[in-house]
Amino acid sequence: MKAWMVILFLYFPEDKAEYIPAVISFIIFGIACILTFRWIVKKSKKQEEQMKEVEDRVLRERLEQQKKEL
């Protein structure tokens, strides 16, 4: 019974031109995914650089405070 239900939802058109809209939308979403991934990586690197600067500044301030205390 389950196999029969699955067969109802499978559709393979004889006219292969019906695949064109699916291919176009797949390409569009694929390009969008790639662009989004690259944007996230770029933003992540920028945030990493900012955090390194903050970390360096905090470490310098701590060293200065320790030197003053001595």
C-alpha positions in Angstrom: 0.0 0.0 0.0 2.8 2.4 0.9 4.6 1.9 -2.4 1.4 2.6 -4.3 1.1 5.9 -2.4 4.6 6.9 -3.4 4.0 6.2 -7.0 1.1 8.6 -7.0 3.4 11.5 -6.1 6.1 10.7 -8.7 5.7 12.5 -11.9 8.1 12.2 -14.8 6.8 14.2 -17.8 7.2 12.9 -21.3 7.8 16.4 -22.5 11.2 17.3 -21.1 10.5 21.0 -21.6 8.6 20.9 -18.3 12.0 20.5 -16.6 13.2 24.0 -17.7 11.4 26.0 -15.0 12.7 23.6 -12.3 16.3 23.9 -13.6 16.0 27.7 -13.8 14.8 28.0 -10.2 17.4 25.5 -9.1 20.2 27.6 -10.6 18.8 30.8 -9.1 18.6 29.4 -5.6 22.0 27.7 -6.0 23.6 31.1 -6.9 21.8 32.8 -4.1 23.1 30.1 -1.7 26.7 30.6 -2.9 26.5 34.4 -2.6 25.0 34.2 0.9 27.7 31.8 2.0 30.4 34.1 0.7 28.8 37.1 2.4 28.7 35.2 5.7 32.4 34.2 5.4 33.4 37.8 4.5 31.4 39.2 7.5 32.9 36.6 9.8 36.5 37.5 8.8 35.7 41.2 9.4 34.3 40.5 12.8 37.3 38.3 13.6 39.7 41.1 12.8 37.6 43.5 15.0 37.7 41.1 17.9 41.5 40.7 17.5 41.9 44.4 17.7 39.7 44.6 20.8 41.6 41.7 22.4 44.9 43.4 21.7 43.7 46.7 23.2 42.5 45.0 26.3 45.7 43.0 26.7 47.8 46.3 26.3 45.6 48.0 28.9 46.1 45.2 31.4 49.8 45.2 30.9 49.9 48.9 31.4 47.9 48.6 34.6 50.2 45.8 35.9 53.2 47.9 35.2 51.7 50.8 37.1 50.9 48.6 40.1 54.5 47.4 40.3 
